[in-house]
Amino acid sequence: MNFQPDAEIDHEGPVTPHRQLAEILRARIKRGDWQPNRPIASESQLVQQYGLARTTVRRAIAVLVEEGLVFTVPQRGTYVSPPTVEHESQA
């Protein structure tokens, strides 16, 4: 899967919407839309921008948390993780 940062969600496609959104957000992080230790778009913004349910957005963010690309701060939002040696070697 190689999604462009400005891609739209294909609700009819074979890839689940939360996986598509995770790919889009990953591409936006790699492009530099959001800097390390800075927040990504809020759940509400992502719901509106991509026309998805909040639970779908949360599942996409959970995928990125598992990968170590982002971390969440309760009552604050989701932030881009600082680069690690492992992430830098994948870039």
Secondary structure, DSSP 8 states (H G I E B T S, - for coil): ----TT----TTSSS-HHHHHHHHHHHHHHHTSS-TTSB---HHHHHHHHT--HHHHHHHHHHHHHHTSEEEETTTEEEE----HHHHHH-
